[in-house]
Amino acid sequence: MNRLVWSVFSIVLLSSSMLGAEGTDVSAEKEIRESLARWVEAANRGNWKEAVKIWAPDLVGWYPGTPDDTYARETESASKAGPPRTHFELEIKEVIVSGTLAVVRDIWKFSLVGDSDKAKVETVKSFEVWRRQPDGAWRICRWISAPEPKKENR
């Protein structure tokens, strides 16, 4: 009888701890999605001082042909930015959360503000690594992106 009670207790305890972690992952995913949406809105308004809040202090980012991105570069750019020149669109494909780290796979589309020529839209696939910060916020600590090849007109 004690074995049966212990087995049931163990299963209930294990199930509840798994549910707790899953609930945390769901709330983290929601927070990350909301942070990305706020970044897109702020960037499209040219509010770089708000947009820069998405970056972790230990940020390292990589894009072909450019120097590595850092928190210092992002904050410096934000302090000098003028009106928006680029319009951003974002499609989040996947968010995976595990503990204090998360990975986001997404597709960004960039176009010049006021340019309605769809052929000039640049599409960039990206991965971001997010880390929960000491203040509890999720921020991007690493990212890697690459442009999609331009389609040739035939």
Secondary structure, 3 states (H helix, E strand, C coil): CHHHHHHHHHHHHHHHHHHHHHHHHHHHHHHHHHHHHHHHHHHHHCCHHHHHHHEEEEEEEECCCCCCEEHHHHHHHHHHCCCCCEEEEEEEEEEEEECCEEEEEEEEEEEECCCCCHHHCEEEEEEEEEEECCCCCEEEEEEEEEECCCCCCC
